Amino acid sequence: MMAARQGRLAEIMRDEMKTNYLAASPRHGGLLDLYMDMALSLGPHVFLRQSRALMDRRDQSDTLANARLPALIYCGRDDCGRVGATMRFAT
């Protein structure tokens, strides 16, 4: 967040977002270009606001674990190992 405040939003998007949030894909370059364009057009104030919202939101893992109803947890092939949670499947 400090880098965004210092005017280095493009650097964050290029170095952090690319390696941490994009799965390997033939469209990788095009997606990175799209994300970069969106980030730079919206500006650092939006990036900072969204980052704070992600940091401040309550973790709902326990809520989901204690729910006694059918639930669909949907993620991409490369996302499931990143969330840090154990996936359990019931039939």
Secondary structure, DSSP 8 states (H G I E B T S, - for coil): -HHHHTT-HHHHIIIIIHHHH--S-TTHHHHHHHHHHHHHHH-HHHHHHHHHHHHHS---HHHHHH--S-------TTTTTTS--------
